[in-house]
Amino acid sequence: MSCSRLSAAGALMALAALPACSASQTPAPVVAAPAGVAAAPEPLPAGVVGVSVGRELDERDRAAAIAAQDEAVNSGKQKSWKGDKTAYGFITPGPENGDCRDYTHKIYINGRPQEAKGQACRKGDVWRVVS
């Protein structure tokens, strides 16, 4: 993508994708979103939800699964969650291994189980899901 051919609508996204422009080209200016147009929300850190398991979850169920996952890895205790309809699951965190711990997230959608393993690592006093 050329620095001189960026549209105003794509300038923000393209700016992040361009590592650098050569000295002979002038980068496109950063343009704010037009009035009344919301900026794209940052994606939730999903860990295994949406990657390995739970791809069929709707947005609200995915948010419930992610919140429970975060709570489980932070507390070190098993946490269950229930979605709006037929989805539910539980997260079982493993023991601390240095600054990280593994976890297992099991999700049931319409009675069908899906399971994946991930890892969370401590950043200060908070555990963050990294995979």
C-alpha positions, 0 to 999 in steps of 0.5 A: 500500500502506498503512503500517498494513496490512503483514503481518509476512512482507511488512514487510521487503520493503514497508519498502524499497518505501515511500518514506515514510509520512505523519505520521498513519500509523505504519509497521509495525515491521521484523520479523525472519524467523521462526526456520528461515526463511532471508532471501532471497539478494541477486541476483547482478549479472548484467550481460547474463546473464539479461537479454539472453542466457542466460535459459535457463541453469540456476542453476549455469551462470549462476553460472559465466557471471557469474564468468567475466564478472567476471573478464574485465572485471577482467583486460581479457582474454578469458575462457571458461567451461563449464557442467555440461551443454551451455552454454558461452561467452566474454566479450571485454572491450574497451579501457578508455574512461576509467573504463568498458569495453564487453564482449561476452558470447557464450553457446552453449546446445545449440549455439545462439549468443546474444550481448549487449554490456554495460559495466563501470566501475571502482569503485576498483581493481575493475571492476563490471558495470553493464549 
